[in-house]
Amino acid sequence: MKQELAILLNLSIAIACGLLSLNVRAEQVISLEQAIAIAQQNDPWQHGNKLKQTALEERSIASGSLPDPQISLGLANLPTDTWNFNQEGMTQFKVGISQMFPRGDSLEIKQDRLKTASTKFPLLREDRRAKIKQSVSELWFDAYLAQQTIRLIEKDRGLFEQMADVVKASYSNVVGKIRQQDVIRAQLEIVQLDDRLTAEKQKFESAIARLNEWLVIYNSDDLNQTYDFDRQTSAFSVSEQLPHVKLTTPALVEANNYSRNALANELLAHPAILAIDVEQEVADKGISLTKQQYKPQWGVNASYGYRDNMQSGEGRADLFSVGVTFDLPLFTENKQDKEVAASIAESEAVKTEKLLLVKKMLSAIDKELQQLKRLSQRQSIYNDLLLKQTHDQAEAALTAYTNDDGDFAEVVRSRIAELNAKISSLQIEVDTLKAITRINYFLTQSTGNNHVGRNHQFGEE
């Protein structure tokens, strides 16, 4: 009877694997590369970012224009006793025009400042795409881990069901050393596996729901389609094979003592760092703009005064006036000086933001590299020892039990240990790919060629 148990166990494994493969074929499957491509192509943030860049570019053109001239119309010196236009020689109809000119090079600096600020948006889009790749990858890996864990548990559940049926039949027929506690233990393990299975399905559904946020189709030309969420696919599974994700800079892992200065210099080409460089340039131009406040603001005005003929019919000459106005920034201590000081402080504050971000990235990379080394060591232990040993132990326990030389509880424990070892090995593999994905985000290099950053070289004179 116990030999029959061993045969049925092996048969159940094959049947379970076949059913799982049929279920997978019936589902819509999405690979990691597809998920990343869909998320990057259908990101509304990217469209909004482009619109903001266009707005700033248009505003930079407008800021380079002179202020509109002012036209004035009026009656001057009209006598109040008769309100007669030709009674007094001073009475005139005046038409005037005035034009103000900004201080110094304010117009050029404002235009250049806004134009420089607009170069930040392509860098932000590059950083956004890199972040999407990281976020979508981690969610995809979470879904993969839960999906494969479900596969492993379902396979073992079928095995335990066969064991429970055989043990129950043997107990009913009083065959061998089968005890009631063996029957209860087999049923209990099925219940516990069902609980684990439910928990993993919960994790899988949660990961798919979060991943689906990035996979909604976005079409700026057809918002009705975009907002028709019922037409969007929300139920799918992920590929059964893990993709091969490589480090963009494998020398970091190979080197025992890598240079943190060299790594920091690599980070200076990250789009998020370059975006701060743009902020630095804008802040410096802000200093130049506030310094223009020390220069006078000029204006010109001209007016033409029409006078009517005298009451006797004799003509009067019309009048023309022209003038120049300007202010004198003499009292600068509480205004111009403070404005310049404020602009300098803002510029220095941007420098600290760059240093803080570089330090944060360096610390994160250090952490992930240490994680990679430990995960690699653990994976070697599982591949070289634990997986084989737990499998051999499970087979040995089953063989001993079928030969009436073992305990059913030991068979159960060894099978659960083998399942846990497989799940742990899978977890390590997924955690390794997650760490690589996070490192690759930090080592993202900007592809733009139209921006020259203020890349201070760390550790160099």
C-alpha positions as CSV (number, residue, x, y, z in Angstrom):
1,M,0.0,0.0,0.0
2,K,2.8,2.4,0.8
3,Q,4.4,1.7,-2.6
4,E,1.1,2.6,-4.1
5,L,1.4,5.9,-2.1
6,A,4.8,6.7,-3.7
7,I,3.5,6.0,-7.2
8,L,0.4,8.1,-6.7
9,L,2.5,11.0,-5.3
10,N,4.7,11.1,-8.4
11,L,1.7,10.9,-10.7
12,S,0.0,13.7,-8.9
13,I,3.0,16.0,-9.4
14,A,2.9,15.4,-13.2
15,I,-0.9,16.0,-13.3
16,A,-0.6,19.2,-11.3
17,C,2.1,20.6,-13.5
18,G,0.0,19.8,-16.6
19,L,-3.1,21.6,-15.2
20,L,-1.0,24.6,-14.2
21,S,0.5,24.9,-17.7
22,L,-3.1,24.8,-19.2
23,N,-4.3,27.5,-16.9
24,V,-1.3,29.8,-17.8
25,R,-2.0,29.5,-21.5
26,A,-5.6,30.6,-21.0
27,E,-4.4,33.9,-19.3
28,Q,-3.1,37.1,-20.8
29,V,0.6,37.1,-20.1
30,I,2.8,40.2,-20.0
31,S,6.5,40.3,-19.9
32,L,8.7,42.7,-18.0
33,E,9.9,44.4,-21.2
34,Q,6.3,44.9,-22.3
35,A,5.2,46.2,-19.0
36,I,8.0,48.8,-19.0
37,A,7.4,49.9,-22.6
38,I,3.6,50.3,-22.0
39,A,4.1,52.2,-18.8
40,Q,6.6,54.6,-20.4
41,Q,4.5,55.2,-23.5
42,N,1.3,55.8,-21.6
43,D,2.5,58.1,-18.8
44,P,0.3,61.3,-18.6
45,W,3.0,63.0,-16.6
46,Q,5.3,63.0,-19.6
47,H,2.7,64.8,-21.7
48,G,2.1,67.3,-18.9
49,N,5.8,67.9,-18.6
50,K,6.1,68.6,-22.3
51,L,3.3,71.1,-22.1
52,K,5.0,72.9,-19.2
53,Q,8.2,73.1,-21.2
54,T,6.3,74.6,-24.1
55,A,4.7,77.1,-21.8
56,L,8.0,78.2,-20.4
57,E,9.6,78.5,-23.8
58,E,6.7,80.7,-25.0
59,R,7.0,82.8,-21.9
60,S,10.7,83.2,-22.5
61,I,10.0,84.8,-25.9
62,A,7.4,87.1,-24.4
63,S,9.7,88.2,-21.6
64,G,12.3,89.5,-24.1
65,S,9.9,92.1,-25.5
66,L,9.7,95.7,-24.4
67,P,6.7,96.8,-22.4
68,D,3.9,98.2,-24.5
69,P,4.0,102.0,-25.1
70,Q,1.4,104.1,-23.4
71,I,-0.8,106.5,-25.3
72,S,-2.4,109.5,-23.6
73,L,-5.2,111.8,-24.8
74,G,-6.4,114.9,-23.1
75,L,-7.7,118.5,-23.1
76,A,-5.3,120.9,-21.3
77,N,-6.1,124.3,-19.9
78,L,-9.7,124.5,-21.0
79,P,-11.3,127.8,-19.5
80,T,-14.0,127.0,-17.0
81,D,-16.0,130.2,-17.5
82,T,-17.0,129.5,-21.1
83,W,-15.6,126.0,-21.9
84,N,-14.7,127.5,-25.2
85,F,-11.8,125.7,-26.9
86,N,-10.4,128.7,-28.8
87,Q,-10.8,131.3,-26.1
88,E,-7.4,130.9,-24.5
89,G,-4.0,130.4,-26.1
90,M,-3.0,127.8,-23.6
91,T,-5.9,125.5,-24.4
92,Q,-4.9,122.5,-26.4
93,F,-5.8,119.0,-27.3
94,K,-2.9,116.8,-26.4
95,V,-1.8,113.4,-27.8
96,G,1.1,111.8,-26.0
97,I,3.1,108.6,-26.2
98,S,5.6,107.2,-23.7
99,Q,7.9,104.2,-23.7
100,M,9.7,102.7,-20.7
101,F,12.9,100.7,-21.0
102,P,13.9,98.0,-18.4
103,R,17.0,98.4,-16.3
104,G,20.3,97.5,-17.9
105,D,20.2,94.0,-19.5
106,S,17.1,92.9,-17.6
107,L,15.2,91.8,-20.7
108,E,18.0,89.7,-22.1
109,I,18.7,88.1,-18.7
110,K,15.0,87.3,-18.1
111,Q,14.7,85.7,-21.5
112,D,17.9,83.7,-21.1
113,R,16.8,82.7,-17.6
114,L,13.5,81.3,-18.7
115,K,15.1,79.6,-21.7
116,T,17.6,77.9,-19.4
117,A,14.9,76.8,-17.0
118,S,13.0,75.1,-19.9
119,T,16.0,72.8,-20.4
120,K,15.2,71.2,-17.1
121,F,12.1,69.5,-18.4
122,P,13.7,67.0,-20.8
123,L,16.0,65.9,-17.9
124,L,13.0,65.4,-15.6
125,R,11.4,63.3,-18.3
126,E,14.5,61.1,-18.5
127,D,14.5,60.7,-14.8
128,R,10.8,59.9,-14.8
129,R,11.3,57.2,-17.4
130,A,14.1,55.7,-15.3
131,K,11.9,55.8,-12.2
132,I,9.0,54.2,-14.1
133,K,11.4,51.4,-15.2
134,Q,12.4,50.8,-11.6
135,S,8.9,51.0,-10.1
136,V,7.3,48.8,-12.8
137,S,10.1,46.3,-12.6
138,E,9.8,45.9,-8.8
139,L,6.0,45.5,-9.1
140,W,6.5,43.0,-11.9
141,F,8.9,41.0,-9.7
142,D,6.5,41.1,-6.8
143,A,3.8,39.6,-9.1
144,Y,6.2,37.1,-10.4
145,L,7.3,36.0,-7.0
146,A,3.7,35.6,-5.8
147,Q,2.7,33.8,-9.0
148,Q,5.5,31.3,-8.9
149,T,5.0,30.7,-5.1
150,I,1.4,29.9,-5.9
151,R,2.6,27.4,-8.5
152,L,4.9,25.7,-6.0
153,I,2.2,25.6,-3.3
154,E,-0.5,24.3,-5.7
155,K,1.9,21.5,-6.8
156,D,2.6,20.5,-3.2
157,R,-1.1,20.8,-2.3
158,G,-1.9,18.2,-4.9
159,L,0.8,16.0,-3.5
160,F,-0.6,16.3,0.1
161,E,-4.1,15.6,-1.1
162,Q,-2.9,12.3,-2.6
163,M,-1.0,11.6,0.6
164,A,-4.1,12.3,2.7
165,D,-6.3,10.1,0.5
166,V,-3.9,7.2,0.6
167,V,-3.3,7.6,4.4
168,K,-7.0,7.7,5.0
169,A,-7.6,4.6,2.9
170,S,-4.8,2.8,4.7
171,Y,-6.1,3.8,8.1
172,S,-9.6,2.6,7.2
173,N,-8.3,-0.8,6.0
174,V,-5.9,-1.0,8.9
175,V,-2.9,-1.4,6.7
176,G,0.6,-1.0,8.1
177,K,1.4,1.4,10.9
178,I,-1.0,4.1,9.8
179,R,-2.4,6.0,12.9
180,Q,-5.2,8.4,13.2
181,Q,-2.8,11.3,13.9
182,D,-1.3,10.6,10.5
183,V,-4.7,11.2,8.9
184,I,-5.2,14.4,10.9
185,R,-1.7,15.6,10.2
186,A,-2.2,15.1,6.4
187,Q,-5.5,17.0,6.6
188,L,-4.0,19.8,8.7
189,E,-1.2,20.3,6.2
190,I,-3.7,20.7,3.4
191,V,-5.5,23.4,5.4
192,Q,-2.3,25.2,6.2
193,L,-1.3,25.1,2.5
194,D,-4.6,26.5,1.6
195,D,-4.0,29.4,4.0
196,R,-0.6,30.0,2.5
197,L,-2.1,29.8,-1.0
198,T,-4.7,32.4,-0.1
199,A,-2.1,34.7,1.3
200,E,0.0,34.4,-1.8
201,K,-3.0,35.0,-4.1
202,Q,-3.6,38.1,-2.1
203,K,-0.1,39.3,-2.7
204,F,-0.4,38.5,-6.4
205,E,-3.6,40.4,-6.8
206,S,-2.2,43.3,-4.9
207,A,0.9,43.4,-7.1
208,I,-1.2,43.1,-10.3
209,A,-3.5,45.9,-9.1
210,R,-0.6,48.2,-8.4
211,L,1.1,47.3,-11.7
212,N,-2.1,47.9,-13.6
213,E,-1.9,51.6,-12.6
214,W,1.0,52.0,-15.0
215,L,-0.5,50.0,-17.8
216,V,-3.6,52.1,-18.5
217,I,-3.6,53.3,-22.1
218,Y,-3.2,57.1,-22.3
219,N,-4.1,59.0,-25.5
220,S,-4.0,62.8,-25.3
221,D,-5.9,63.0,-28.6
222,D,-8.8,60.8,-27.4
223,L,-9.5,61.5,-23.8
224,N,-12.8,59.5,-24.0
225,Q,-10.8,56.4,-24.6
226,T,-8.3,57.3,-21.9
227,Y,-11.1,57.8,-19.3
228,D,-12.9,54.6,-20.3
229,F,-11.3,52.4,-17.7
230,D,-13.8,49.6,-18.3
231,R,-12.1,49.0,-21.6
232,Q,-8.7,48.7,-20.1
233,T,-7.3,45.2,-19.3
234,S,-6.9,44.7,-15.6
235,A,-6.6,40.9,-15.3
236,F,-3.4,39.3,-16.5
237,S,-0.5,37.3,-15.3
238,V,3.3,37.7,-15.8
239,S,5.8,35.6,-17.7
240,E,6.9,32.4,-16.1
241,Q,10.6,33.0,-16.9
242,L,12.6,35.7,-15.1
243,P,14.3,38.1,-17.5
244,H,18.1,38.5,-17.3
245,V,18.7,42.0,-15.8
246,K,22.4,43.1,-15.9
247,L,24.1,45.8,-13.9
248,T,25.0,48.8,-16.1
249,T,28.3,49.0,-14.3
250,P,29.3,45.4,-13.3
251,A,32.8,46.6,-12.2
252,L,31.2,47.9,-9.0
253,V,30.4,44.4,-7.8
254,E,33.6,42.9,-9.0
255,A,35.8,45.5,-7.3
256,N,36.3,44.9,-3.6
257,N,37.1,48.5,-2.8
258,Y,35.6,50.7,-5.5
259,S,36.2,54.5,-5.4
260,R,33.3,56.4,-4.0
261,N,34.7,59.5,-5.7
262,A,34.6,57.8,-9.1
263,L,31.1,56.6,-8.3
264,A,30.0,60.1,-7.3
265,N,31.4,61.4,-10.6
266,E,29.3,58.8,-12.4
267,L,26.3,60.1,-10.6
268,L,26.9,63.6,-11.9
269,A,25.5,62.5,-15.3
270,H,22.2,61.3,-13.8
271,P,19.3,63.4,-15.2
272,A,18.1,64.2,-11.6
273,I,21.5,65.7,-10.8
274,L,21.7,67.6,-14.1
275,A,18.2,69.0,-13.4
276,I,19.7,70.5,-10.2
277,D,22.6,71.9,-12.3
278,V,19.9,73.7,-14.4
279,E,18.4,75.1,-11.2
280,Q,21.9,76.3,-10.3
281,E,22.3,78.1,-13.6
282,V,18.8,79.7,-13.2
283,A,19.7,80.8,-9.7
284,D,22.9,82.4,-10.9
285,K,21.1,84.2,-13.6
286,G,18.7,85.4,-10.9
287,I,21.7,87.0,-9.2
288,S,22.6,88.8,-12.4
289,L,19.0,89.9,-12.8
290,T,18.7,91.4,-9.3
291,K,22.0,93.3,-9.9
292,Q,20.4,95.1,-12.7
293,Q,18.3,96.9,-10.1
294,Y,21.3,99.1,-9.4
295,K,20.9,100.6,-12.8
296,P,18.4,103.3,-13.6
297,Q,15.2,102.7,-15.5
298,W,14.8,105.0,-18.5
299,G,11.7,106.2,-20.3
300,V,11.0,108.6,-23.2
301,N,7.8,110.5,-23.8
302,A,6.6,112.8,-26.5
303,S,3.3,114.7,-26.9
304,Y,1.7,116.9,-29.6
305,G,-0.7,119.7,-28.5
306,Y,-3.2,121.0,-31.0
307,R,-4.5,124.6,-30.5
308,D,-7.5,126.1,-32.3
309,N,-7.4,129.5,-34.0
310,M,-8.1,132.6,-32.0
311,Q,-11.6,134.0,-32.0
312,S,-10.4,136.7,-34.4
313,G,-9.5,134.0,-36.9
314,E,-5.7,134.3,-36.4
315,G,-4.0,130.9,-36.2
316,R,-2.1,129.6,-33.3
317,A,1.0,127.3,-33.5
318,D,0.6,123.7,-32.3
319,L,2.9,122.5,-29.6
320,F,5.3,119.5,-29.4
321,S,7.0,118.2,-26.3
322,V,9.6,115.5,-25.7
323,G,11.3,114.3,-22.6
324,V,13.2,111.6,-20.8
325,T,12.6,110.1,-17.4
326,F,14.8,107.9,-15.2
327,D,15.0,106.9,-11.6
328,L,18.1,107.1,-9.4
329,P,18.7,104.0,-7.2
330,L,20.5,105.9,-4.6
331,F,19.1,104.3,-1.4
332,T,20.1,100.7,-2.0
333,E,20.8,99.4,1.5
334,N,17.3,98.1,2.3
335,K,16.2,97.2,-1.2
336,Q,18.7,96.3,-4.0
337,D,21.3,95.1,-1.6
338,K,18.8,92.8,0.1
339,E,17.5,91.5,-3.2
340,V,21.0,90.5,-4.3
341,A,21.7,88.9,-1.0
342,A,18.5,86.9,-1.2
343,S,19.4,85.7,-4.7
344,I,22.9,84.7,-3.6
345,A,21.4,82.7,-0.7
346,E,19.0,80.9,-3.1
347,S,21.9,80.0,-5.4
348,E,23.9,78.6,-2.5
349,A,20.8,76.6,-1.3
350,V,20.6,74.8,-4.7
351,K,24.3,73.7,-4.3
352,T,23.3,72.0,-1.0
353,E,20.4,70.2,-2.7
354,K,22.9,68.7,-5.3
355,L,25.3,67.5,-2.5
356,L,22.4,66.0,-0.5
357,L,21.1,64.1,-3.6
358,V,24.6,62.8,-4.4
359,K,25.1,61.6,-0.9
360,K,21.7,60.0,-0.8
361,M,22.4,58.1,-4.0
362,L,25.8,57.0,-2.9
363,S,24.4,55.6,0.4
364,A,21.6,53.8,-1.5
365,I,24.1,52.3,-4.0
366,D,26.4,51.2,-1.1
367,K,23.4,49.5,0.6
368,E,22.3,47.7,-2.6
369,L,25.8,46.5,-3.4
370,Q,26.1,45.0,0.1
371,Q,22.7,43.4,-0.4
372,L,23.8,41.9,-3.7
373,K,26.9,40.3,-2.2
374,R,24.9,38.7,0.6
375,L,22.2,37.6,-1.7
376,S,24.8,36.0,-4.0
377,Q,26.3,34.2,-1.0
378,R,22.8,32.9,0.1
379,Q,21.9,31.8,-3.5
380,S,25.1,29.8,-3.7
381,I,24.2,28.1,-0.4
382,Y,20.8,27.2,-1.7
383,N,21.9,26.1,-5.2
384,D,24.9,24.1,-3.9
385,L,23.5,22.6,-0.7
386,L,20.1,23.4,0.6
387,L,17.9,22.6,-2.4
388,K,19.6,19.3,-3.0
389,Q,19.7,18.3,0.6
390,T,16.1,19.1,1.3
391,H,15.0,17.2,-1.8
392,D,17.1,14.2,-0.8
393,Q,15.8,14.4,2.7
394,A,12.2,14.4,1.4
395,E,12.8,11.4,-0.8
396,A,14.6,9.5,2.0
397,A,11.7,10.2,4.4
398,L,9.2,9.0,1.9
399,T,11.2,5.9,1.1
400,A,11.6,5.0,4.7
401,Y,7.9,5.5,5.3
402,T,6.9,3.3,2.4
403,N,9.2,0.6,3.8
404,D,7.5,0.8,7.2
405,D,10.7,2.3,8.6
406,G,9.8,5.9,9.0
407,D,7.3,8.3,10.5
408,F,4.6,10.1,8.6
409,A,5.3,13.3,10.4
410,E,8.8,13.2,9.1
411,V,7.6,12.8,5.6
412,V,5.4,15.9,6.0
413,R,8.1,17.9,7.7
414,S,10.6,17.1,4.9
415,R,8.1,18.0,2.2
416,I,7.3,21.3,3.8
417,A,11.1,22.0,4.3
418,E,11.7,21.3,0.6
419,L,8.8,23.7,-0.4
420,N,10.1,26.4,2.0
421,A,13.6,26.0,0.5
422,K,12.3,26.4,-3.0
423,I,10.3,29.5,-2.1
424,S,13.3,31.0,-0.2
425,S,15.5,30.4,-3.2
426,L,13.0,32.1,-5.5
427,Q,12.7,35.0,-3.1
428,I,16.5,35.5,-3.1
429,E,16.5,35.4,-6.9
430,V,13.8,38.1,-7.1
431,D,15.5,40.2,-4.4
432,T,18.7,40.1,-6.4
433,L,17.0,41.4,-9.6
434,K,15.2,44.1,-7.5
435,A,18.6,45.3,-6.1
436,I,20.1,45.4,-9.6
437,T,17.1,47.4,-10.9
438,R,17.5,49.9,-8.1
439,I,21.3,50.3,-8.7
440,N,20.7,50.7,-12.5
441,Y,18.3,53.6,-11.7
442,F,20.9,55.4,-9.8
443,L,23.5,54.8,-12.6
444,T,21.2,56.2,-15.3
445,Q,23.1,58.5,-17.6
446,S,21.4,61.4,-19.4
447,T,21.3,61.0,-23.2
448,G,20.8,64.7,-23.8
449,N,23.6,66.5,-25.6
450,N,22.2,70.0,-25.4
451,H,23.0,70.7,-21.7
452,V,26.3,71.1,-20.1
453,G,26.1,70.6,-16.3
454,R,28.2,72.0,-13.6
455,N,29.9,68.7,-12.9
456,H,32.3,69.3,-10.1
457,Q,34.8,66.4,-10.1
458,F,34.8,64.8,-6.6
459,G,38.2,64.0,-5.3
460,E,40.0,66.1,-7.9
461,E,41.7,69.4,-7.7
